[in-house]
Amino acid sequence: MHTPAAHLLAPRFSEGITMDIETPKATIVLVHGAVEDSSLWTHGVIQRLQRDGYPVKVFSNPLRGLAVDAAYLRSLLDTIEGFVILVSHAYGGAVITQAGDDPKVKGLVYAGSPMPGVGESTNDCLERFPGGDFASSVDLMPYTLPDGTSGTNVLVKADRYAYLLAADVPADKLALMIATQRPIALQALNDKLTTAAWTSKPSWQIRPLLDPVIPVEEFKFEAERAHSTVIELTSSHAIPVSFPDVVVDVIEKAARAVA
């Protein structure tokens, strides 16, 4: 009996067969800033990212000090498999810059955030150029630390909140933002960075042109030295609330660029 040659029986995968293997998507880690909480991202950013198939982690920023906040973010990164895009708003920019040296982090998106360099603080970024109104719009309140020493909390004055942070936000969303305002320790705004992830990783800056917190010249200075991709918006400080679709578009472009 004739037996066909073995090579005629073996499947030939190289001919006529294609493998449709989906590239894993980045996990998007959202980091809010000062005097706010994670609800900042619930005005459309989280929902659309999830709808588009991206895993999302929302980081609850302690707002107690840069070292504490960055260490806490690193502990979250330790739980994530695969690569990560870090996204910040406001003071969160200092936190992702400090913690973004983690090898899982492949890109940084700054949505109305400062991008401090090594040896700089968030307050340095707010004060390098004239025009920022943050310092004149906040209350300083003492509090007692666990060791019995005193610290200072920062909250935005109620009658300055809309002007400073959310001039283009609808009244119902503005009321939610004011109700969920969380104090940030003054130390966090004064702490100096010891590393700056944007020096070695690609960055995207979403630049609000109507932000009384960070002067436009500061945004320009930071983006130029970091060689960031820049997207300008006629927006208040509250970009994730006012323009959630633009924020998501930039995040997804960043994720595709580093995949």
TORVODO-593317 format. One record per residue (C-alpha): residue in one letter; residue number from 1; x, y, z. Coordinates in Angstrom, 3 decimals, padded with zeros to 6 digits, always signed. Example, Ala and Ser with C-alpha at 12.3 -4.5 7.8 and 13.67 -1.06 7.14 Angstrom:
BEGIN
@r = A	k = 1	X = +012.300	Y = -004.500	Z = +007.800
@r = S	k = 2	X = +013.670	Y = -001.060	Z = +007.140
This chain:
BEGIN
@r = M	k = 1	X = +000.000	Y = +000.000	Z = +000.000
@r = H	k = 2	X = +001.242	Y = +003.403	Z = -000.918
@r = T	k = 3	X = +001.879	Y = +005.737	Z = +002.057
@r = P	k = 4	X = +001.889	Y = +009.497	Z = +001.268
@r = A	k = 5	X = +005.056	Y = +011.292	Z = +002.149
@r = A	k = 6	X = +005.026	Y = +012.754	Z = +005.651
@r = H	k = 7	X = +005.539	Y = +016.256	Z = +004.369
@r = L	k = 8	X = +002.265	Y = +016.059	Z = +002.439
@r = L	k = 9	X = +000.369	Y = +015.294	Z = +005.651
@r = A	k = 10	X = +001.839	Y = +018.102	Z = +007.721
@r = P	k = 11	X = -000.137	Y = +021.370	Z = +007.882
@r = R	k = 12	X = +001.594	Y = +024.195	Z = +006.078
@r = F	k = 13	X = +000.874	Y = +027.238	Z = +008.198
@r = S	k = 14	X = +002.940	Y = +029.518	Z = +006.031
@r = E	k = 15	X = +000.494	Y = +029.366	Z = +003.142
@r = G	k = 16	X = -003.007	Y = +030.826	Z = +003.121
@r = I	k = 17	X = -003.377	Y = +031.245	Z = +006.892
@r = T	k = 18	X = -003.143	Y = +034.540	Z = +008.761
@r = M	k = 19	X = -003.013	Y = +034.962	Z = +012.521
@r = D	k = 20	X = -005.131	Y = +037.811	Z = +013.922
@r = I	k = 21	X = -003.355	Y = +038.637	Z = +017.162
@r = E	k = 22	X = -004.535	Y = +041.785	Z = +018.916
@r = T	k = 23	X = -001.788	Y = +043.943	Z = +020.368
@r = P	k = 24	X = -002.302	Y = +044.340	Z = +024.136
@r = K	k = 25	X = -003.459	Y = +047.811	Z = +025.098
@r = A	k = 26	X = -001.759	Y = +050.039	Z = +027.618
@r = T	k = 27	X = -003.208	Y = +050.380	Z = +031.076
@r = I	k = 28	X = -004.160	Y = +054.007	Z = +031.581
@r = V	k = 29	X = -003.438	Y = +055.352	Z = +035.071
@r = L	k = 30	X = -005.226	Y = +058.618	Z = +035.874
@r = V	k = 31	X = -003.690	Y = +060.861	Z = +038.550
@r = H	k = 32	X = -005.678	Y = +063.816	Z = +039.864
@r = G	k = 33	X = -004.144	Y = +066.953	Z = +041.339
@r = A	k = 34	X = -004.519	Y = +069.303	Z = +044.270
@r = V	k = 35	X = -007.854	Y = +070.231	Z = +045.895
@r = E	k = 36	X = -009.716	Y = +067.532	Z = +043.946
@r = D	k = 37	X = -010.394	Y = +063.808	Z = +044.009
@r = S	k = 38	X = -010.786	Y = +060.928	Z = +041.580
@r = S	k = 39	X = -014.261	Y = +062.063	Z = +040.528
@r = L	k = 40	X = -012.438	Y = +064.540	Z = +038.265
@r = W	k = 41	X = -012.149	Y = +061.726	Z = +035.704
@r = T	k = 42	X = -015.821	Y = +060.645	Z = +035.823
@r = H	k = 43	X = -017.090	Y = +063.364	Z = +033.476
@r = G	k = 44	X = -016.379	Y = +061.234	Z = +030.414
@r = V	k = 45	X = -012.686	Y = +060.272	Z = +030.523
@r = I	k = 46	X = -013.040	Y = +056.929	Z = +032.319
@r = Q	k = 47	X = -016.197	Y = +055.964	Z = +030.473
@r = R	k = 48	X = -014.822	Y = +056.487	Z = +026.980
@r = L	k = 49	X = -011.467	Y = +054.853	Z = +027.690
@r = Q	k = 50	X = -013.259	Y = +051.761	Z = +028.975
@r = R	k = 51	X = -015.630	Y = +051.777	Z = +026.028
@r = D	k = 52	X = -012.608	Y = +051.854	Z = +023.729
@r = G	k = 53	X = -011.181	Y = +048.789	Z = +025.453
@r = Y	k = 54	X = -008.458	Y = +050.321	Z = +027.605
@r = P	k = 55	X = -007.845	Y = +049.038	Z = +031.132
@r = V	k = 56	X = -008.133	Y = +052.020	Z = +033.482
@r = K	k = 57	X = -006.778	Y = +052.555	Z = +036.991
@r = V	k = 58	X = -007.761	Y = +055.720	Z = +038.853
@r = F	k = 59	X = -005.165	Y = +056.711	Z = +041.416
@r = S	k = 60	X = -006.425	Y = +058.299	Z = +044.637
@r = N	k = 61	X = -003.671	Y = +060.834	Z = +045.229
@r = P	k = 62	X = -002.897	Y = +061.237	Z = +048.961
@r = L	k = 63	X = -001.849	Y = +064.912	Z = +048.509
@r = R	k = 64	X = +000.383	Y = +064.673	Z = +051.601
@r = G	k = 65	X = +003.847	Y = +065.197	Z = +050.137
@r = L	k = 66	X = +005.634	Y = +064.403	Z = +046.889
@r = A	k = 67	X = +007.654	Y = +061.500	Z = +048.315
@r = V	k = 68	X = +004.560	Y = +059.930	Z = +049.869
@r = D	k = 69	X = +002.384	Y = +060.491	Z = +046.823
@r = A	k = 70	X = +004.965	Y = +059.164	Z = +044.351
@r = A	k = 71	X = +005.662	Y = +056.093	Z = +046.501
@r = Y	k = 72	X = +001.962	Y = +055.369	Z = +046.677
@r = L	k = 73	X = +001.702	Y = +055.659	Z = +042.876
@r = R	k = 74	X = +004.659	Y = +053.304	Z = +042.452
@r = S	k = 75	X = +002.877	Y = +050.757	Z = +044.645
@r = L	k = 76	X = -000.083	Y = +050.885	Z = +042.256
@r = L	k = 77	X = +002.206	Y = +050.464	Z = +039.251
@r = D	k = 78	X = +003.625	Y = +047.335	Z = +040.899
@r = T	k = 79	X = +000.200	Y = +045.684	Z = +040.613
@r = I	k = 80	X = -000.148	Y = +046.268	Z = +036.863
@r = E	k = 81	X = +000.978	Y = +043.852	Z = +034.149
@r = G	k = 82	X = +002.065	Y = +045.225	Z = +030.810
@r = F	k = 83	X = +002.852	Y = +048.773	Z = +029.842
@r = V	k = 84	X = +001.344	Y = +051.943	Z = +031.257
@r = I	k = 85	X = +000.458	Y = +055.468	Z = +030.178
@r = L	k = 86	X = +000.432	Y = +057.898	Z = +033.113
@r = V	k = 87	X = -002.038	Y = +060.779	Z = +032.839
@r = S	k = 88	X = -002.079	Y = +063.738	Z = +035.208
@r = H	k = 89	X = -004.046	Y = +066.830	Z = +036.014
@r = A	k = 90	X = -002.620	Y = +069.804	Z = +037.936
@r = Y	k = 91	X = -000.256	Y = +068.796	Z = +040.807
@r = G	k = 92	X = -000.552	Y = +065.210	Z = +039.564
@r = G	k = 93	X = +002.043	Y = +066.237	Z = +036.988
@r = A	k = 94	X = +004.719	Y = +066.395	Z = +039.666
@r = V	k = 95	X = +003.699	Y = +062.957	Z = +040.929
@r = I	k = 96	X = +003.830	Y = +061.223	Z = +037.541
@r = T	k = 97	X = +007.113	Y = +062.955	Z = +036.744
@r = Q	k = 98	X = +008.646	Y = +061.629	Z = +039.967
@r = A	k = 99	X = +007.183	Y = +058.116	Z = +039.748
@r = G	k = 100	X = +007.252	Y = +057.768	Z = +035.974
@r = D	k = 101	X = +010.772	Y = +056.356	Z = +035.875
@r = D	k = 102	X = +009.196	Y = +052.929	Z = +036.430
@r = P	k = 103	X = +010.095	Y = +050.789	Z = +033.372
@r = K	k = 104	X = +006.416	Y = +049.896	Z = +032.825
@r = V	k = 105	X = +005.658	Y = +053.538	Z = +032.081
@r = K	k = 106	X = +006.024	Y = +054.188	Z = +028.353
@r = G	k = 107	X = +004.442	Y = +057.628	Z = +028.049
@r = L	k = 108	X = +003.280	Y = +060.650	Z = +030.044
@r = V	k = 109	X = +000.220	Y = +062.791	Z = +029.343
@r = Y	k = 110	X = -000.015	Y = +066.127	Z = +031.166
@r = A	k = 111	X = -003.541	Y = +067.582	Z = +031.058
@r = G	k = 112	X = -003.161	Y = +071.086	Z = +032.443
@r = S	k = 113	X = -000.282	Y = +069.912	Z = +034.619
@r = P	k = 114	X = +003.114	Y = +071.300	Z = +035.490
@r = M	k = 115	X = +006.130	Y = +069.296	Z = +034.339
@r = P	k = 116	X = +008.769	Y = +070.078	Z = +036.981
@r = G	k = 117	X = +012.393	Y = +069.245	Z = +036.447
@r = V	k = 118	X = +014.867	Y = +067.786	Z = +038.926
@r = G	k = 119	X = +015.298	Y = +070.207	Z = +041.822
@r = E	k = 120	X = +012.048	Y = +072.021	Z = +041.044
@r = S	k = 121	X = +008.729	Y = +071.996	Z = +042.895
@r = T	k = 122	X = +005.167	Y = +072.517	Z = +041.732
@r = N	k = 123	X = +005.210	Y = +075.979	Z = +043.284
@r = D	k = 124	X = +008.383	Y = +076.789	Z = +041.341
@r = C	k = 125	X = +006.444	Y = +076.051	Z = +038.153
@r = L	k = 126	X = +003.546	Y = +078.269	Z = +039.242
@r = E	k = 127	X = +005.839	Y = +081.195	Z = +040.030
@r = R	k = 128	X = +008.576	Y = +081.098	Z = +037.359
@r = F	k = 129	X = +006.580	Y = +083.438	Z = +035.109
@r = P	k = 130	X = +004.142	Y = +086.186	Z = +036.125
@r = G	k = 131	X = +000.399	Y = +085.824	Z = +035.683
@r = G	k = 132	X = -000.579	Y = +082.943	Z = +037.953
@r = D	k = 133	X = -003.245	Y = +083.587	Z = +040.606
@r = F	k = 134	X = -003.028	Y = +080.415	Z = +042.682
@r = A	k = 135	X = -001.316	Y = +081.865	Z = +045.762
@r = S	k = 136	X = -003.825	Y = +084.717	Z = +046.076
@r = S	k = 137	X = -006.812	Y = +082.388	Z = +045.705
@r = V	k = 138	X = -006.203	Y = +079.859	Z = +048.490
@r = D	k = 139	X = -006.598	Y = +079.587	Z = +052.249
@r = L	k = 140	X = -003.819	Y = +078.124	Z = +054.421
@r = M	k = 141	X = -005.034	Y = +076.057	Z = +057.367
@r = P	k = 142	X = -002.855	Y = +074.488	Z = +060.078
@r = Y	k = 143	X = -003.316	Y = +070.848	Z = +061.010
@r = T	k = 144	X = -001.631	Y = +068.490	Z = +063.459
@r = L	k = 145	X = +000.590	Y = +065.694	Z = +062.168
@r = P	k = 146	X = +000.691	Y = +062.263	Z = +063.871
@r = D	k = 147	X = +003.977	Y = +063.163	Z = +065.595
@r = G	k = 148	X = +002.405	Y = +066.244	Z = +067.151
@r = T	k = 149	X = +004.076	Y = +068.777	Z = +064.882
@r = S	k = 150	X = +002.075	Y = +071.144	Z = +062.698
@r = G	k = 151	X = +001.516	Y = +071.081	Z = +058.972
@r = T	k = 152	X = -000.358	Y = +073.388	Z = +056.618
@r = N	k = 153	X = -003.239	Y = +072.446	Z = +054.344
@r = V	k = 154	X = -004.229	Y = +074.382	Z = +051.232
@r = L	k = 155	X = -007.805	Y = +074.853	Z = +049.958
@r = V	k = 156	X = -009.141	Y = +077.168	Z = +047.274
@r = K	k = 157	X = -011.326	Y = +080.013	Z = +048.554
@r = A	k = 158	X = -014.985	Y = +079.291	Z = +047.777
@r = D	k = 159	X = -015.492	Y = +082.638	Z = +046.070
@r = R	k = 160	X = -012.428	Y = +082.079	Z = +043.855
@r = Y	k = 161	X = -012.987	Y = +078.452	Z = +042.900
@r = A	k = 162	X = -014.903	Y = +078.987	Z = +039.651
@r = Y	k = 163	X = -012.529	Y = +081.704	Z = +038.445
@r = L	k = 164	X = -009.361	Y = +079.830	Z = +039.363
@r = L	k = 165	X = -010.208	Y = +076.296	Z = +038.330
@r = A	k = 166	X = -013.440	Y = +075.926	Z = +036.421
@r = A	k = 167	X = -014.620	Y = +079.050	Z = +034.603
@r = D	k = 168	X = -016.060	Y = +077.042	Z = +031.693
@r = V	k = 169	X = -017.607	Y = +074.206	Z = +033.741
@r = P	k = 170	X = -021.434	Y = +073.939	Z = +033.910
@r = A	k = 171	X = -023.019	Y = +074.870	Z = +037.235
@r = D	k = 172	X = -024.005	Y = +071.323	Z = +038.220
@r = K	k = 173	X = -020.493	Y = +069.978	Z = +037.643
@r = L	k = 174	X = -018.950	Y = +072.995	Z = +039.334
@r = A	k = 175	X = -021.044	Y = +072.325	Z = +042.445
@r = L	k = 176	X = -019.765	Y = +068.728	Z = +042.502
@r = M	k = 177	X = -016.155	Y = +069.869	Z = +042.185
@r = I	k = 178	X = -016.521	Y = +072.337	Z = +045.044
@r = A	k = 179	X = -018.222	Y = +069.747	Z = +047.251
@r = T	k = 180	X = -015.454	Y = +067.183	Z = +046.672
@r = Q	k = 181	X = -012.530	Y = +069.598	Z = +047.154
@r = R	k = 182	X = -009.768	Y = +067.956	Z = +049.188
@r = P	k = 183	X = -006.960	Y = +069.804	Z = +050.941
@r = I	k = 184	X = -003.396	Y = +069.362	Z = +049.792
@r = A	k = 185	X = -000.490	Y = +069.678	Z = +052.194
@r = L	k = 186	X = +001.549	Y = +072.782	Z = +051.418
@r = Q	k = 187	X = +004.630	Y = +070.581	Z = +051.672
@r = A	k = 188	X = +003.516	Y = +068.661	Z = +048.580
@r = L	k = 189	X = +003.565	Y = +071.853	Z = +046.515
@r = N	k = 190	X = +007.008	Y = +072.816	Z = +047.847
@r = D	k = 191	X = +008.741	Y = +069.418	Z = +047.602
@r = K	k = 192	X = +011.534	Y = +069.242	Z = +045.005
@r = L	k = 193	X = +011.703	Y = +066.451	Z = +042.450
@r = T	k = 194	X = +014.655	Y = +064.065	Z = +042.508
@r = T	k = 195	X = +013.955	Y = +062.557	Z = +039.077
@r = A	k = 196	X = +012.068	Y = +063.676	Z = +035.986
@r = A	k = 197	X = +010.609	Y = +060.947	Z = +033.804
@r = W	k = 198	X = +009.986	Y = +063.284	Z = +030.862
@r = T	k = 199	X = +013.750	Y = +063.502	Z = +030.277
@r = S	k = 200	X = +013.751	Y = +059.913	Z = +028.996
@r = K	k = 201	X = +010.140	Y = +059.181	Z = +027.987
@r = P	k = 202	X = +007.770	Y = +060.714	Z = +025.439
@r = S	k = 203	X = +005.312	Y = +063.259	Z = +026.756
@r = W	k = 204	X = +002.141	Y = +064.960	Z = +025.597
@r = Q	k = 205	X = +001.036	Y = +068.325	Z = +026.973
@r = I	k = 206	X = -002.608	Y = +069.421	Z = +026.797
@r = R	k = 207	X = -002.251	Y = +073.161	Z = +027.289
@r = P	k = 208	X = -005.190	Y = +075.270	Z = +028.538
@r = L	k = 209	X = -004.979	Y = +078.827	Z = +027.271
@r = L	k = 210	X = -007.351	Y = +080.278	Z = +029.897
@r = D	k = 211	X = -005.756	Y = +078.841	Z = +033.037
@r = P	k = 212	X = -005.186	Y = +081.314	Z = +035.908
@r = V	k = 213	X = -003.180	Y = +078.692	Z = +037.811
@r = I	k = 214	X = -000.263	Y = +078.029	Z = +035.448
@r = P	k = 215	X = +000.879	Y = +080.854	Z = +033.132
@r = V	k = 216	X = +000.914	Y = +080.006	Z = +029.426
@r = E	k = 217	X = +004.603	Y = +080.942	Z = +029.262
@r = E	k = 218	X = +005.310	Y = +078.228	Z = +031.831
@r = F	k = 219	X = +003.485	Y = +075.625	Z = +029.747
@r = K	k = 220	X = +005.513	Y = +076.681	Z = +026.714
@r = F	k = 221	X = +008.805	Y = +076.591	Z = +028.618
@r = E	k = 222	X = +008.116	Y = +073.103	Z = +029.968
@r = A	k = 223	X = +006.982	Y = +071.642	Z = +026.656
@r = E	k = 224	X = +009.996	Y = +072.992	Z = +024.803
@r = R	k = 225	X = +012.549	Y = +071.542	Z = +027.185
@r = A	k = 226	X = +010.734	Y = +068.191	Z = +027.327
@r = H	k = 227	X = +010.171	Y = +068.091	Z = +023.533
@r = S	k = 228	X = +006.515	Y = +067.343	Z = +024.250
@r = T	k = 229	X = +003.755	Y = +066.941	Z = +021.704
@r = V	k = 230	X = +001.476	Y = +069.919	Z = +022.402
@r = I	k = 231	X = -002.288	Y = +070.262	Z = +022.073
@r = E	k = 232	X = -003.699	Y = +073.709	Z = +022.854
@r = L	k = 233	X = -007.246	Y = +074.268	Z = +024.093
@r = T	k = 234	X = -009.250	Y = +077.384	Z = +024.849
@r = S	k = 235	X = -010.030	Y = +075.923	Z = +028.244
@r = S	k = 236	X = -009.983	Y = +076.616	Z = +031.958
@r = H	k = 237	X = -007.772	Y = +074.648	Z = +034.320
@r = A	k = 238	X = -010.374	Y = +071.851	Z = +034.517
@r = I	k = 239	X = -009.552	Y = +070.235	Z = +031.157
@r = P	k = 240	X = -010.758	Y = +066.699	Z = +032.072
@r = V	k = 241	X = -014.185	Y = +068.145	Z = +032.923
@r = S	k = 242	X = -014.487	Y = +070.706	Z = +030.123
@r = F	k = 243	X = -012.929	Y = +068.668	Z = +027.298
@r = P	k = 244	X = -012.984	Y = +064.966	Z = +028.237
@r = D	k = 245	X = -013.080	Y = +063.807	Z = +024.604
@r = V	k = 246	X = -009.921	Y = +065.741	Z = +023.754
@r = V	k = 247	X = -008.177	Y = +064.281	Z = +026.800
@r = V	k = 248	X = -009.142	Y = +060.764	Z = +025.724
@r = D	k = 249	X = -008.053	Y = +061.394	Z = +022.127
@r = V	k = 250	X = -004.602	Y = +062.442	Z = +023.300
@r = I	k = 251	X = -004.306	Y = +059.512	Z = +025.723
@r = E	k = 252	X = -005.204	Y = +057.018	Z = +023.004
@r = K	k = 253	X = -002.792	Y = +058.603	Z = +020.537
@r = A	k = 254	X = -000.047	Y = +058.335	Z = +023.156
@r = A	k = 255	X = -000.911	Y = +054.694	Z = +023.847
@r = R	k = 256	X = -000.786	Y = +053.823	Z = +020.152
@r = A	k = 257	X = +002.470	Y = +055.712	Z = +019.663
@r = V	k = 258	X = +004.335	Y = +053.666	Z = +022.280
@r = A	k = 259	X = +002.694	Y = +050.279	Z = +021.656
